[in-house]
Amino acid sequence: METAVTVLMILIALSFILKQSFNKPYAVIAAAAVLAMFTGFSWPIAIEQSKSQISEWLANSSLMLDVAVIMSVELFLQMSFCLMSVNISAEGELPKWKIAVYKTLRWFPGILIFPVLFSALVFAVFALPGNDFRLISWSLAGIVLISVVSGAWLFRKLVPEKDLRLELLFILNALIAIFGIIATVNGQTAVEGISEVDWKASAGIAGIVLAGAAIGLVCYLVRLRIPRRPQRYGPATLAQDTTT
């Protein structure tokens, strides 16, 4: 379990740094500064933790299932960013709502990196006994600041093609999903399985699916009859808005 959690945290950190390689330099510096401040000011809470308490958290199935839900939402947003980026690169004209969604997803850094940094701080406090806690915290904060900025720059230099970085980001998030299932669910499920089939519930779900498909088909046919006025947002404009 601890090995799976460690690998999961490493993947989350790599995914965060890789995501920053798509932002402009001032956005990368701002994100790194926020993480550094969080790490530096977290030492009063970090020193109150213990290894036994952390082990109890990892063994708490309810807590791990809640973490799995948060992780699923973040992975959905990160993978949606990858798909939206590919869509923007492929299409010459896009409606305004797609552009707004893309910009929101690009600026969303993720929240999983914060518990990862807190765990790293707790580990550093346990690994360096007898040292000043404030010094350990702010030293780690400096390492985080330098690592995020230099890591994003290094990703851009080693993989200058934006499409390849998008594929790598998508693969990293897929690996996070796999290790997240192993680390958070740990063989347990949120509900118990049943041996009998509830035909009324199955019929209700089938009805909802068919009704939704019918509504979607009607909306699609109506949309085809209405002329669209998309905002022009081609590759040239995209190159000015994002860092490739």
JOCOR-V888900 format. One record per helix or strand. SS is the DSSP state (hx for helix, st for strand). FROM is the first residue (numbers start at 0). TO is the last residue. If there is no record, write none. Layout:
ss={SS | SS}
from={FROM | FROM}
to={TO | TO}
This chain:
ss={hx | hx | hx | hx | hx | st | hx | hx | hx | hx | hx | st | hx}
from={1 | 24 | 42 | 50 | 60 | 92 | 95 | 111 | 132 | 161 | 198 | 230 | 234}
to={19 | 40 | 45 | 58 | 89 | 93 | 106 | 126 | 157 | 184 | 224 | 231 | 240}
